[in-house]
Every structure is written in structure tokens, then in C-alpha cells.
Amino acid sequence: IWHLTERQSCRFFHDIIEALAYLHSQNIAHIDIKPENFWLDTTGKTISIKLIDFGISSNYNDQELLHTSCGTSAFAAPEIYKGKEYNGLLCDIWSAGIVLYAMSFGYLPFSDENEQNNINNIMNGNYEIPEEASPQLSDFLKHILDIDPLTRYDLDQIKQHPWYNIVSPAKSLPGIIIGYHKIPIDERILNVCEAYGFDKESVRI
């Protein structure tokens, strides 16, 4: 089964965590973190991951719990299936952990063909970490794929873990603060929108 090395997985996981840190600094929960919602950016010196598709993302106030049931089955956090209000950041972290597992081993931790069985496994944390995982990665995943959101790793704990630091953190960019920074506009994207029949100036606004 094709998969990334642990160092490669760690490098991409840094990009994912930086994306989540920025999103949640703006009080936005993505709620649908999965491989299909990442774009590989090859324009720089190194390949990086960009998070896309905010179709079901949610805005929230500080410390506000969410209740909308959404996300993709195999990547959704257990608390969503339990019908409880949930912390958006910790749900996104769970889903990021599923992506990390898939990058590292080439398959998903929860992949039963019977959807109800799969959901039961997610709620009960029934998964196995392959023997080829290093002890540090195994420990890291156990803390991220923790079915209890109160003890699941948060962003600070993730960044302090030894496995996360097997590669040096990339220089993080501050990002755009909505309502404060002027959003840069790519004229090429506007031209594509116009080709699809949209009014260019309306899109610009």
C-alpha cells in the first residue's frame, strides 16, 4: 500500500495544523477535513497543502459549542455521532488525525463497509495503529484520535509533541483578517468566472 514516510506526513501535517490554527483564530470551524478538501500547491520551492471547500464550515463565537450534524462519515469526530454539542476546533483536529493516519499508512482507521458498524467503531475508538508506526507517531495518534474531546490534544499540545517536531516548523504566515485586511484579487480567477457567465465586477465585490 502506497503511503508517505513519517517525515513527509509530518511536513504536510504542519500545513494542516497551521491552516486550522488560522481558521479557528477567525472563529471558523471547517467541519469537513478530509483528503479531498486539500489542494497540493506546487508553486513554491516545496510542495505544500492548502485547505479548500468551506461549503459546510461554521462561524462561531469564542467558546461556543456547535450542534450541526455534518462532515464526511469516516472523518467525523465521535461526539458528532453522539448528538452532543461539540467544540469545532477539536472536531477538526480529530479529522486531521484521520488524514494523518491515511497519509502515514495508506488507508483509513475506520473503513468498515457497513456504515453503522463504522460509526460504532468511531464512537468507541475501535481502531488499530500498524506495527510499523514509530512509538512517537503511535503515541501522537492516540492523543489526537481520542474519543473524549476533553482529553484530546489541542493545538498547543500537538505542537509540543516530539513527533510533530521531527521536522522543523515552516515559517507561518499571519494570514488575512476578514474586515481588517484588503483581500487580494487574482484577475485570472475573475476571468475564469467571467468565462462561466458571471459578472466580473460583481464577483470582485
C-alpha positions in Angstrom: 0.0 0.0 0.0 1.4 3.4 -1.0 1.9 5.9 1.8 4.2 8.7 2.8 7.2 8.4 5.1 6.7 9.7 8.6 8.7 12.8 7.9 6.7 13.5 4.8 3.5 13.0 6.7 4.7 15.3 9.5 5.6 18.0 7.0 2.1 18.0 5.5 0.5 17.8 8.9 2.3 21.0 9.8 0.5 22.7 6.9 -2.9 21.2 8.1 -2.4 22.4 11.7 -1.3 25.9 10.6 -4.5 26.1 8.5 -6.6 25.0 11.4 -4.9 27.5 13.7 -5.6 30.3 11.4 -9.2 29.3 10.7 -10.1 29.0 14.4 -8.3 32.3 15.2 -11.1 33.7 12.9 -13.7 31.6 14.7 -14.3 29.4 11.8 -14.7 25.6 12.0 -14.2 23.7 8.8 -16.1 20.5 9.8 -15.2 18.6 6.7 -11.5 17.9 6.9 -10.6 15.1 4.5 -8.0 14.5 1.7 -10.4 15.6 -1.0 -10.5 19.0 0.6 -6.8 19.6 0.3 -5.0 21.1 -2.6 -1.4 20.4 -3.3 0.4 23.7 -4.0 3.5 23.1 -6.2 4.2 26.8 -7.0 6.8 27.2 -4.3 10.2 25.6 -3.6 8.4 22.8 -1.7 5.0 21.2 -2.1 2.5 22.4 0.5 -1.1 21.7 1.4 -3.9 24.2 1.1 -7.3 23.7 2.7 -10.3 24.2 0.4 -14.1 23.8 0.3 -15.8 25.7 3.1 -19.2 24.7 1.9 -20.3 23.4 5.4 -18.0 25.4 7.6 -19.4 27.2 10.6 -18.8 30.6 12.2 -18.9 30.6 16.0 -18.3 32.9 18.9 -15.5 32.3 21.4 -16.1 29.1 23.5 -19.4 28.5 21.6 -20.3 24.8 21.0 -21.7 23.7 17.7 -24.5 21.3 17.1 -24.9 20.9 13.3 -24.5 17.3 12.3 -22.3 17.3 9.3 -19.0 16.1 7.9 -17.9 13.0 6.0 -18.7 9.7 7.7 -15.2 8.2 8.1 -13.6 11.5 9.2 -16.3 12.9 11.6 -15.5 13.0 15.3 -17.3 10.7 17.7 -19.1 13.5 19.5 -20.9 14.5 16.3 -22.4 11.0 16.1 -23.3 11.0 19.7 -25.6 14.0 19.0 -23.8 16.3 21.5 -22.9 19.9 21.1 -19.2 19.9 20.2 -16.1 22.0 20.1 -15.4 22.8 16.4 -11.7 23.0 16.8 -11.4 19.7 18.5 -13.6 18.1 15.8 -11.4 19.5 13.1 -8.3 18.1 15.0 -9.9 14.6 15.1 -10.5 14.8 11.4 -6.9 16.0 10.8 -5.8 12.9 12.8 -7.7 10.7 10.4 -5.9 12.4 7.5 -2.6 11.9 9.2 -3.3 8.2 9.7 -4.2 7.8 6.0 -1.1 9.7 4.9 1.1 7.6 7.1 -0.3 4.1 6.4 -2.2 4.3 3.1 -5.7 3.5 4.4 -8.3 4.8 6.9 -8.5 3.7 10.6 -12.3 3.4 10.2 -13.3 1.7 7.0 -15.9 -1.0 7.7 -18.1 -1.5 4.6 -21.2 -1.4 6.9 -21.7 2.3 7.7 -23.4 1.6 11.1 -20.5 -0.6 12.1 -18.1 2.1 11.1 -20.0 4.7 13.1 -20.0 2.4 16.2 -16.2 1.9 15.8 -15.7 5.7 15.6 -17.8 6.3 18.7 -16.0 3.6 20.6 -12.5 4.3 19.3 -12.1 0.9 17.8 -9.0 1.2 15.5 -5.5 -0.2 15.4 -2.2 1.5 14.8 0.0 -0.5 12.5 3.2 -2.1 14.0 5.4 -0.2 11.6 4.5 3.1 13.2 7.2 4.6 15.3 6.5 4.8 19.1 6.3 8.6 18.8 3.8 8.5 16.0 1.7 5.9 17.7 1.6 8.0 20.9 0.8 11.1 18.9 -2.1 9.5 17.1 -3.6 8.0 20.3 -3.8 11.6 21.7 -5.4 13.0 18.6 -7.8 10.1 17.9 -9.0 10.3 21.5 -12.8 9.8 21.6 -13.0 12.1 24.6 -12.8 15.7 23.4 -11.9 16.9 26.9 -8.6 14.9 26.8 -7.9 15.1 23.0 -4.9 17.1 22.1 -5.4 20.8 21.3 -3.2 22.8 19.0 -0.6 23.7 21.7 -0.2 20.1 22.8 0.1 19.0 19.2 2.9 21.5 18.5 4.8 20.4 21.7 4.7 16.7 20.9 8.1 15.1 20.0 6.7 13.5 16.8 5.4 16.9 15.5 8.9 18.2 15.9 10.8 15.6 13.9 10.8 18.3 11.2 11.3 22.0 11.8 8.2 24.1 11.7 7.8 26.1 8.5 7.6 29.8 8.8 3.9 30.5 9.3 2.2 33.4 7.6 -0.2 35.6 9.6 -3.0 35.2 7.0 -5.7 37.7 6.2 -8.0 39.0 8.9 -11.5 39.5 7.5 -12.7 43.0 7.9 -9.2 44.3 8.5 -7.0 43.4 5.6 -7.8 44.1 2.0 -8.3 40.7 0.3 -6.0 40.3 -2.7 -7.8 39.6 -6.0 -6.4 37.3 -8.7 -7.6 38.7 -12.0 -7.1 35.3 -13.6 -9.8 33.8 -11.4 -12.1 36.7 -12.2 -11.5 36.0 -15.9 -12.5 32.3 -15.4 -15.6 33.4 -13.6 -16.5 35.7 -16.5 -16.0 32.8 -18.9 -18.6 30.9 -17.0 -21.1 33.7 -17.3 -20.6 35.6 -14.1 -20.4 39.3 -14.0 -16.7 40.1 -13.3 -17.3 43.2 -11.2 -20.0 41.6 -9.1 -17.6 38.8 -8.2 -14.9 41.3 -7.4 -17.1 42.9 -4.8 
